[in-house]
Amino acid sequence: VACIARTDRWLIQTRAAHALQAIAPMHDCARRRRQNPARRPRTQPTNTMAPVKVKLVILLLTAVSSDALSPLAPVRAAKRVFLRRGGAAPTLPISSQDVADAQRAWGDGIVEIGRIYTAKGDYKAEAVKVLGDLYGWDSKMDVLFKPTKAANPAIRLDYDEALSYFVGADSADKPVAEDKGFAIAPWTAVRFDNKKTLFLSDSATAMGEYYFTGLDGSETKVEYTFQYRRAADGSLKIVVHHSSVPFAA
């Protein structure tokens, strides 16, 4: 990216130099007219440099566009080079704010499923939406899902098994008999406390503790690892979800 940024700066400087070369003849012409006023037509405007200045501004604005000066210019340049070489469009890096937004959306989704369940609404439809929006299954990604309260199977690699975990066996299309429905506990709030997040070129992995608030106001602490990747549409998707209760000696 640093190399591409240097290349972009070189291109900007080159375009600006070409623009100055293009207006040089006009500048020389205006200078000669000032030195030889007798040759200047009487109808000539007094400020002969005004049109030249306008053209200079236009050429420079064309050569040095706002896009080239953008902080994302190196990323966009990398994308152009990658596409010219026949590759697929690269994804933007994942930021800490992206991770925070994804975690907030997950917590809000869990709370909303429980709220709709309590109101005797279609909580399963809400769970389907939450899984589709936040996990990678609908984007044709492999997802590793090891939920907190699961034993057989403890690791869920299948979308239907994950849905069963959140809504319970009684509401699942392909139920897992042990599932009571984690999201319909219900919970009134979810709070994340990231201990560390690792940012790689195409993923972010967060590890920490999150706290689930029950109807009585008490909090349940759970330990987690989440990994996020971008889907083709740029949205962040969960591809690894591991939760466990704290070890009790």
C-alpha positions, 0 to 999 in steps of 0.5 A: 500500500505504501508503494502504491501511495508513492506511485499515486503521488508520482502520478499526481506530480506528473499530471500537474507538470503536464498541466503546467506544460500545456499552459506554458505557451499561453503564458508566453503569449500573454507575456509578449503582449504585455512587453509589446503593447503596440501589437495588442488589439484595442479590443483586448481585455486589460487583464490578459492573464485572467483566461490563462489563470482560469484554464490553469485552475481547471487543468490542475483540478483535473490533474489533482482530483479530490479522489487522489487526495482522499485517505482511501486513495492507496486502497482505491489504487490497490483495487485498480491495480488488482482489477487490471491484473484480473483479480477480484475486488479486494475488501476494505480492512476491518476497523475496531469500530466495525467490530464494535458495531457488529458486536452491538448488532449481535447483542441487540439481535439477541435482546430483540428475539427475546422481546418478541418471544415475550410478546408472543410474536414471531420470534423465529422470523426475527432469529432467522433475520439475525442469523442472516444479517450477522453470520456468514451462512447466507453469504456462502461462508463456512462458519464455526459455531461453538455455543455456550449451552450445547453438548450434543453436538457441542460444535454446530457447523450447520445453519439449522443447528445454530437456529435450533440453539437460539430459538429452541428445538420446539421452533426449529425446522431441524431441531436439536433435542437438547436446545431450550432456546438461548435467545428466548431466555429472555435477555434484556441487555448484552454487554461486550468487554473485548480483551484483545482484537487481532486485525489481519488483512481480511479478518478481525478476531476478538476475545473477551467476556460478555455479560447477559442481563436477565429479567431480574437484573442479574448478569451472567458472564460468558467468555467468547471468541468471535472472528469477522470477515467481510462479505461480498457486499462489504458487510461484516459477518461472523465466521467463528463464534466460540462461547464458554462459561468461566472455569470453576476450580 
